[in-house]
Amino acid sequence: MNTLDLKQASTLLNMHPMTLRRLAANGQVPAARAGRAWIFIEDDLLNWIRSQYPAEARAAGSTGENPCPSTDVQKNPTPTTGVDSQVLTESRFDDLQARRAELMRSDSSDS
């Protein structure tokens, strides 16, 4: 069992020491006070980090799938970057404007 002080724990969690102190004081992070000092158990902090993952990511991690959605990239068969994206966006915008105009006309004719 490895214990950490506030500075070491904040480095492990990659957060500001004052933020960690506030979370610990509110009981949101596992910690104990010894006099004026905060003491953290490294394993408890690592488990706390894991508990912050979304439930789907925790479940995926246990099955060997990639729990991080940012690195689990799905290839899109039709590219929507560059000029194609601009054209697609303008086309969708025009469609939305036409629908809005139709709705406004039908609302005004109902009155």
N, C-alpha and C positions, 0 to 999 in steps of 0.2 A: 504494500500500500504506500503510495507516494502522496505526501501532502504538499500543498502549494500555498504561498502567501498571495495577497491580493494582486501584486504586480505580476507574479508568475502565472496566476490563473487568468488574468486579463490578457497576457501574451498568448496563452494557449487558446483562449476563446476569440482572440483578435478583436477585442473591444476595449474601450477606454476604461481605466480603473474606476473612475467615478460612476460610470454606467453599471459596471459589475457590482460595485458597493451598493448602489441603489437597489439593484435586482436581488442581491443577497439579503439586504435589510427588509425587503418586502416579501421574502420567502419564495421568490420566483426561481432562484438558483440554489442548489444544495450547498450550504455553507454553515459554518459555526463560528461563534465569536469566542476568543480567548482573551479576555481583557478588552483592549482596544483593537486587537488584530483580528482580521478575518482569516479563517483557515478553510481551505478547500481540499477535497480528496480528488485526485486526478481522474480516477475511474468514475466517480460520481458525475464529474463535469462532462466526461465523454458520453456517459449514458444520458445525461440531460440534453446534450447536443442531439443525439440520436432521437430522443423523444420529441424534438422540435420538427423533425421531418414530417411531411404529410403522411397520412396513413397509407396511401397508395404507394409511396416511395418505400416505406418500411416493408410493406408486403412484397414489393418487387425485389427489394434487396435480399430478402430471404430466399427467393426463387432463382437467384443468379442473374436476374435481369438488371439493366442499368437503372438505378434509382434516380439519377440526375437527369431531368427532362432536357436540360440545355445541351447535353452531350448525346442524347438519344434522338438524333436528327432523322427525320423521315424525308426521303427524297421525293420531291414533287415532280411528277412526269411532265407537267407543263410549266415552263419557266414564267415567272411573273415579275421579273426584274427589268430594270432599264426602261426602254421605250414601251415595251409591252405593258408594263405596270401602269405607266402614265395613261396609255390609251384605255386600258381596262378601267381605271379609276374614273376617267372622264366619262366613259360610256355608262358606268353605273350611276354616276352623279346625274347625268342627263336623264336616265330612267327614273331616278328618284324625284327629280324636279317635275317631270311629266306626270308622275303619279300624284304628286302634291297639287299640281295645277288642276288635275281632274277632281280630286277630292274637294278642293276649294270651290270649283264650279258646281259640283253636285250639292255642296252645303248651301251655297247661295241660292240655288234654284229651289231647294226644299222650303225656304222661308216664304 
